[in-house]
């Protein structure tokens, strides 16, 4: 029987949460990628 260990969870302040997850992310220089199924011969 295996024992699960509890991991200490660090808490994040509201300001840290907003700075990490609520900022607008811009992705530049994107290229479309088209993937088609392989043909069987």
mmJSON file of the N, C-alpha and C atoms, coordinates in Angstrom:
{"data_MODEL":{"atom_site":{
"group_PDB":["ATOM","ATOM","ATOM","ATOM","ATOM","ATOM","ATOM","ATOM","ATOM","ATOM","ATOM","ATOM","ATOM","ATOM","ATOM","ATOM","ATOM","ATOM","ATOM","ATOM","ATOM","ATOM","ATOM","ATOM","ATOM","ATOM","ATOM","ATOM","ATOM","ATOM","ATOM","ATOM","ATOM","ATOM","ATOM","ATOM","ATOM","ATOM","ATOM","ATOM","ATOM","ATOM","ATOM","ATOM","ATOM","ATOM","ATOM","ATOM","ATOM","ATOM","ATOM","ATOM","ATOM","ATOM","ATOM","ATOM","ATOM","ATOM","ATOM","ATOM","ATOM","ATOM","ATOM","ATOM","ATOM","ATOM","ATOM","ATOM","ATOM","ATOM","ATOM","ATOM","ATOM","ATOM","ATOM","ATOM","ATOM","ATOM","ATOM","ATOM","ATOM","ATOM","ATOM","ATOM","ATOM","ATOM","ATOM","ATOM","ATOM","ATOM","ATOM","ATOM","ATOM","ATOM","ATOM","ATOM","ATOM","ATOM","ATOM","ATOM","ATOM","ATOM","ATOM","ATOM","ATOM","ATOM","ATOM","ATOM","ATOM","ATOM","ATOM","ATOM","ATOM","ATOM","ATOM","ATOM","ATOM","ATOM","ATOM","ATOM","ATOM","ATOM","ATOM"],
"id":[1,2,3,4,5,6,7,8,9,10,11,12,13,14,15,16,17,18,19,20,21,22,23,24,25,26,27,28,29,30,31,32,33,34,35,36,37,38,39,40,41,42,43,44,45,46,47,48,49,50,51,52,53,54,55,56,57,58,59,60,61,62,63,64,65,66,67,68,69,70,71,72,73,74,75,76,77,78,79,80,81,82,83,84,85,86,87,88,89,90,91,92,93,94,95,96,97,98,99,100,101,102,103,104,105,106,107,108,109,110,111,112,113,114,115,116,117,118,119,120,121,122,123],
"type_symbol":["N","C","C","N","C","C","N","C","C","N","C","C","N","C","C","N","C","C","N","C","C","N","C","C","N","C","C","N","C","C","N","C","C","N","C","C","N","C","C","N","C","C","N","C","C","N","C","C","N","C","C","N","C","C","N","C","C","N","C","C","N","C","C","N","C","C","N","C","C","N","C","C","N","C","C","N","C","C","N","C","C","N","C","C","N","C","C","N","C","C","N","C","C","N","C","C","N","C","C","N","C","C","N","C","C","N","C","C","N","C","C","N","C","C","N","C","C","N","C","C","N","C","C"],
"label_atom_id":["N","CA","C","N","CA","C","N","CA","C","N","CA","C","N","CA","C","N","CA","C","N","CA","C","N","CA","C","N","CA","C","N","CA","C","N","CA","C","N","CA","C","N","CA","C","N","CA","C","N","CA","C","N","CA","C","N","CA","C","N","CA","C","N","CA","C","N","CA","C","N","CA","C","N","CA","C","N","CA","C","N","CA","C","N","CA","C","N","CA","C","N","CA","C","N","CA","C","N","CA","C","N","CA","C","N","CA","C","N","CA","C","N","CA","C","N","CA","C","N","CA","C","N","CA","C","N","CA","C","N","CA","C","N","CA","C","N","CA","C","N","CA","C"],
"label_alt_id":[null,null,null,null,null,null,null,null,null,null,null,null,null,null,null,null,null,null,null,null,null,null,null,null,null,null,null,null,null,null,null,null,null,null,null,null,null,null,null,null,null,null,null,null,null,null,null,null,null,null,null,null,null,null,null,null,null,null,null,null,null,null,null,null,null,null,null,null,null,null,null,null,null,null,null,null,null,null,null,null,null,null,null,null,null,null,null,null,null,null,null,null,null,null,null,null,null,null,null,null,null,null,null,null,null,null,null,null,null,null,null,null,null,null,null,null,null,null,null,null,null,null,null],
"label_comp_id":["UNK","UNK","UNK","UNK","UNK","UNK","UNK","UNK","UNK","UNK","UNK","UNK","UNK","UNK","UNK","UNK","UNK","UNK","UNK","UNK","UNK","UNK","UNK","UNK","UNK","UNK","UNK","UNK","UNK","UNK","UNK","UNK","UNK","UNK","UNK","UNK","UNK","UNK","UNK","UNK","UNK","UNK","UNK","UNK","UNK","UNK","UNK","UNK","UNK","UNK","UNK","UNK","UNK","UNK","UNK","UNK","UNK","UNK","UNK","UNK","UNK","UNK","UNK","UNK","UNK","UNK","UNK","UNK","UNK","UNK","UNK","UNK","UNK","UNK","UNK","UNK","UNK","UNK","UNK","UNK","UNK","UNK","UNK","UNK","UNK","UNK","UNK","UNK","UNK","UNK","UNK","UNK","UNK","UNK","UNK","UNK","UNK","UNK","UNK","UNK","UNK","UNK","UNK","UNK","UNK","UNK","UNK","UNK","UNK","UNK","UNK","UNK","UNK","UNK","UNK","UNK","UNK","UNK","UNK","UNK","UNK","UNK","UNK"],
"label_asym_id":["A","A","A","A","A","A","A","A","A","A","A","A","A","A","A","A","A","A","A","A","A","A","A","A","A","A","A","A","A","A","A","A","A","A","A","A","A","A","A","A","A","A","A","A","A","A","A","A","A","A","A","A","A","A","A","A","A","A","A","A","A","A","A","A","A","A","A","A","A","A","A","A","A","A","A","A","A","A","A","A","A","A","A","A","A","A","A","A","A","A","A","A","A","A","A","A","A","A","A","A","A","A","A","A","A","A","A","A","A","A","A","A","A","A","A","A","A","A","A","A","A","A","A"],
"label_entity_id":["1","1","1","1","1","1","1","1","1","1","1","1","1","1","1","1","1","1","1","1","1","1","1","1","1","1","1","1","1","1","1","1","1","1","1","1","1","1","1","1","1","1","1","1","1","1","1","1","1","1","1","1","1","1","1","1","1","1","1","1","1","1","1","1","1","1","1","1","1","1","1","1","1","1","1","1","1","1","1","1","1","1","1","1","1","1","1","1","1","1","1","1","1","1","1","1","1","1","1","1","1","1","1","1","1","1","1","1","1","1","1","1","1","1","1","1","1","1","1","1","1","1","1"],
"label_seq_id":[1,1,1,2,2,2,3,3,3,4,4,4,5,5,5,6,6,6,7,7,7,8,8,8,9,9,9,10,10,10,11,11,11,12,12,12,13,13,13,14,14,14,15,15,15,16,16,16,17,17,17,18,18,18,19,19,19,20,20,20,21,21,21,22,22,22,23,23,23,24,24,24,25,25,25,26,26,26,27,27,27,28,28,28,29,29,29,30,30,30,31,31,31,32,32,32,33,33,33,34,34,34,35,35,35,36,36,36,37,37,37,38,38,38,39,39,39,40,40,40,41,41,41],
"pdbx_PDB_ins_code":[null,null,null,null,null,null,null,null,null,null,null,null,null,null,null,null,null,null,null,null,null,null,null,null,null,null,null,null,null,null,null,null,null,null,null,null,null,null,null,null,null,null,null,null,null,null,null,null,null,null,null,null,null,null,null,null,null,null,null,null,null,null,null,null,null,null,null,null,null,null,null,null,null,null,null,null,null,null,null,null,null,null,null,null,null,null,null,null,null,null,null,null,null,null,null,null,null,null,null,null,null,null,null,null,null,null,null,null,null,null,null,null,null,null,null,null,null,null,null,null,null,null,null],
"Cartn_x":[0.844,0.0,0.894,0.649,1.479,0.896,1.77,1.356,1.454,0.418,0.446,0.955,1.863,2.369,1.698,1.436,0.835,1.942,1.692,2.648,2.166,3.095,2.745,2.402,1.25,0.825,1.118,1.893,2.172,0.962,0.597,-0.533,-0.037,-0.861,-0.52,-1.428,-0.842,-1.663,-2.516,-3.528,-4.421,-3.648,-2.732,-1.936,-1.04,-0.445,0.391,-0.45,-1.648,-2.548,-2.914,-3.287,-3.674,-2.483,-1.301,-0.107,0.245,-0.017,0.349,-0.683,-1.962,-2.978,-3.921,-3.962,-4.966,-4.402,-3.161,-2.582,-2.887,-3.036,-3.288,-2.02,-2.18,-1.051,-1.157,-0.104,-0.068,0.913,0.46,1.317,1.572,2.818,3.185,3.838,3.799,4.462,3.941,2.624,2.033,1.908,2.01,1.841,0.823,-0.02,-1.002,-0.307,-0.711,-0.164,-1.329,-1.251,-2.296,-1.776,-2.532,-2.135,-3.204,-2.757,-3.685,-3.356,-4.346,-4.086,-3.149,-2.367,-1.445,-2.228,-1.759,-2.42,-1.915,-2.835,-2.456,-2.343,-1.272,-1.062,-1.234],
"Cartn_y":[-1.174,0.0,1.244,2.155,3.346,4.467,5.296,6.442,7.699,8.48,9.765,10.812,11.639,12.697,14.0,14.806,16.115,17.082,17.837,18.855,20.197,20.968,22.297,23.183,23.802,24.689,26.13,26.811,28.217,29.025,29.976,30.822,32.042,32.521,33.645,34.808,35.987,37.152,37.524,38.316,38.73,39.512,40.367,41.16,40.249,39.219,38.273,37.474,37.086,36.342,37.172,38.425,39.31,39.539,39.76,39.991,38.761,37.576,36.349,35.934,35.965,35.35,36.32,37.574,38.477,39.532,39.397,40.336,39.897,40.866,40.561,39.979,38.889,38.239,38.474,38.946,39.175,38.191,37.537,36.604,37.198,37.434,38.054,37.019,37.307,36.475,35.038,34.889,33.549,33.096,31.817,31.221,30.093,29.983,28.9,27.606,26.529,25.212,24.322,23.735,22.845,21.419,20.546,19.143,18.304,17.54,16.678,15.213,14.333,12.916,12.35,11.353,10.717,9.913,9.953,9.196,7.751,6.836,5.426,5.089,4.426,4.059,2.591],
"Cartn_z":[0.0,0.0,0.0,-0.912,-0.999,-0.146,0.339,1.152,0.334,0.356,-0.325,0.653,0.18,1.034,0.65,1.649,1.393,1.008,-0.037,-0.439,0.082,0.582,1.085,-0.106,-0.053,-1.124,-0.718,-1.56,-1.304,-1.726,-0.908,-1.262,-2.019,-2.9,-3.755,-3.375,-3.273,-2.949,-4.161,-3.923,-5.014,-6.074,-5.645,-6.593,-7.442,-6.836,-7.584,-8.574,-8.156,-9.037,-10.267,-10.039,-11.143,-12.078,-11.509,-12.327,-13.151,-12.623,-13.319,-14.36,-14.022,-14.861,-15.572,-15.186,-15.737,-16.681,-17.081,-18.025,-19.448,-20.329,-21.736,-22.348,-23.046,-23.698,-25.202,-25.799,-27.244,-27.86,-28.897,-29.621,-30.997,-31.31,-32.59,-33.502,-34.765,-35.772,-35.773,-35.754,-35.808,-37.251,-37.478,-38.797,-38.695,-39.695,-39.72,-40.116,-39.498,-39.817,-40.201,-41.375,-41.851,-41.819,-41.178,-41.062,-41.763,-42.727,-43.447,-43.138,-43.257,-42.991,-44.059,-43.665,-44.591,-45.623,-46.841,-47.917,-47.911,-48.121,-48.246,-49.705,-50.086,-51.487,-51.692],
"occupancy":[1.0,1.0,1.0,1.0,1.0,1.0,1.0,1.0,1.0,1.0,1.0,1.0,1.0,1.0,1.0,1.0,1.0,1.0,1.0,1.0,1.0,1.0,1.0,1.0,1.0,1.0,1.0,1.0,1.0,1.0,1.0,1.0,1.0,1.0,1.0,1.0,1.0,1.0,1.0,1.0,1.0,1.0,1.0,1.0,1.0,1.0,1.0,1.0,1.0,1.0,1.0,1.0,1.0,1.0,1.0,1.0,1.0,1.0,1.0,1.0,1.0,1.0,1.0,1.0,1.0,1.0,1.0,1.0,1.0,1.0,1.0,1.0,1.0,1.0,1.0,1.0,1.0,1.0,1.0,1.0,1.0,1.0,1.0,1.0,1.0,1.0,1.0,1.0,1.0,1.0,1.0,1.0,1.0,1.0,1.0,1.0,1.0,1.0,1.0,1.0,1.0,1.0,1.0,1.0,1.0,1.0,1.0,1.0,1.0,1.0,1.0,1.0,1.0,1.0,1.0,1.0,1.0,1.0,1.0,1.0,1.0,1.0,1.0],
"B_iso_or_equiv":[0.0,0.0,0.0,0.0,0.0,0.0,0.0,0.0,0.0,0.0,0.0,0.0,0.0,0.0,0.0,0.0,0.0,0.0,0.0,0.0,0.0,0.0,0.0,0.0,0.0,0.0,0.0,0.0,0.0,0.0,0.0,0.0,0.0,0.0,0.0,0.0,0.0,0.0,0.0,0.0,0.0,0.0,0.0,0.0,0.0,0.0,0.0,0.0,0.0,0.0,0.0,0.0,0.0,0.0,0.0,0.0,0.0,0.0,0.0,0.0,0.0,0.0,0.0,0.0,0.0,0.0,0.0,0.0,0.0,0.0,0.0,0.0,0.0,0.0,0.0,0.0,0.0,0.0,0.0,0.0,0.0,0.0,0.0,0.0,0.0,0.0,0.0,0.0,0.0,0.0,0.0,0.0,0.0,0.0,0.0,0.0,0.0,0.0,0.0,0.0,0.0,0.0,0.0,0.0,0.0,0.0,0.0,0.0,0.0,0.0,0.0,0.0,0.0,0.0,0.0,0.0,0.0,0.0,0.0,0.0,0.0,0.0,0.0],
"pdbx_formal_charge":[null,null,null,null,null,null,null,null,null,null,null,null,null,null,null,null,null,null,null,null,null,null,null,null,null,null,null,null,null,null,null,null,null,null,null,null,null,null,null,null,null,null,null,null,null,null,null,null,null,null,null,null,null,null,null,null,null,null,null,null,null,null,null,null,null,null,null,null,null,null,null,null,null,null,null,null,null,null,null,null,null,null,null,null,null,null,null,null,null,null,null,null,null,null,null,null,null,null,null,null,null,null,null,null,null,null,null,null,null,null,null,null,null,null,null,null,null,null,null,null,null,null,null],
"auth_seq_id":[1,1,1,2,2,2,3,3,3,4,4,4,5,5,5,6,6,6,7,7,7,8,8,8,9,9,9,10,10,10,11,11,11,12,12,12,13,13,13,14,14,14,15,15,15,16,16,16,17,17,17,18,18,18,19,19,19,20,20,20,21,21,21,22,22,22,23,23,23,24,24,24,25,25,25,26,26,26,27,27,27,28,28,28,29,29,29,30,30,30,31,31,31,32,32,32,33,33,33,34,34,34,35,35,35,36,36,36,37,37,37,38,38,38,39,39,39,40,40,40,41,41,41],
"auth_comp_id":["UNK","UNK","UNK","UNK","UNK","UNK","UNK","UNK","UNK","UNK","UNK","UNK","UNK","UNK","UNK","UNK","UNK","UNK","UNK","UNK","UNK","UNK","UNK","UNK","UNK","UNK","UNK","UNK","UNK","UNK","UNK","UNK","UNK","UNK","UNK","UNK","UNK","UNK","UNK","UNK","UNK","UNK","UNK","UNK","UNK","UNK","UNK","UNK","UNK","UNK","UNK","UNK","UNK","UNK","UNK","UNK","UNK","UNK","UNK","UNK","UNK","UNK","UNK","UNK","UNK","UNK","UNK","UNK","UNK","UNK","UNK","UNK","UNK","UNK","UNK","UNK","UNK","UNK","UNK","UNK","UNK","UNK","UNK","UNK","UNK","UNK","UNK","UNK","UNK","UNK","UNK","UNK","UNK","UNK","UNK","UNK","UNK","UNK","UNK","UNK","UNK","UNK","UNK","UNK","UNK","UNK","UNK","UNK","UNK","UNK","UNK","UNK","UNK","UNK","UNK","UNK","UNK","UNK","UNK","UNK","UNK","UNK","UNK"],
"auth_asym_id":["A","A","A","A","A","A","A","A","A","A","A","A","A","A","A","A","A","A","A","A","A","A","A","A","A","A","A","A","A","A","A","A","A","A","A","A","A","A","A","A","A","A","A","A","A","A","A","A","A","A","A","A","A","A","A","A","A","A","A","A","A","A","A","A","A","A","A","A","A","A","A","A","A","A","A","A","A","A","A","A","A","A","A","A","A","A","A","A","A","A","A","A","A","A","A","A","A","A","A","A","A","A","A","A","A","A","A","A","A","A","A","A","A","A","A","A","A","A","A","A","A","A","A"],
"auth_atom_id":["N","CA","C","N","CA","C","N","CA","C","N","CA","C","N","CA","C","N","CA","C","N","CA","C","N","CA","C","N","CA","C","N","CA","C","N","CA","C","N","CA","C","N","CA","C","N","CA","C","N","CA","C","N","CA","C","N","CA","C","N","CA","C","N","CA","C","N","CA","C","N","CA","C","N","CA","C","N","CA","C","N","CA","C","N","CA","C","N","CA","C","N","CA","C","N","CA","C","N","CA","C","N","CA","C","N","CA","C","N","CA","C","N","CA","C","N","CA","C","N","CA","C","N","CA","C","N","CA","C","N","CA","C","N","CA","C","N","CA","C","N","CA","C"],
"pdbx_PDB_model_num":[1,1,1,1,1,1,1,1,1,1,1,1,1,1,1,1,1,1,1,1,1,1,1,1,1,1,1,1,1,1,1,1,1,1,1,1,1,1,1,1,1,1,1,1,1,1,1,1,1,1,1,1,1,1,1,1,1,1,1,1,1,1,1,1,1,1,1,1,1,1,1,1,1,1,1,1,1,1,1,1,1,1,1,1,1,1,1,1,1,1,1,1,1,1,1,1,1,1,1,1,1,1,1,1,1,1,1,1,1,1,1,1,1,1,1,1,1,1,1,1,1,1,1]
}}}
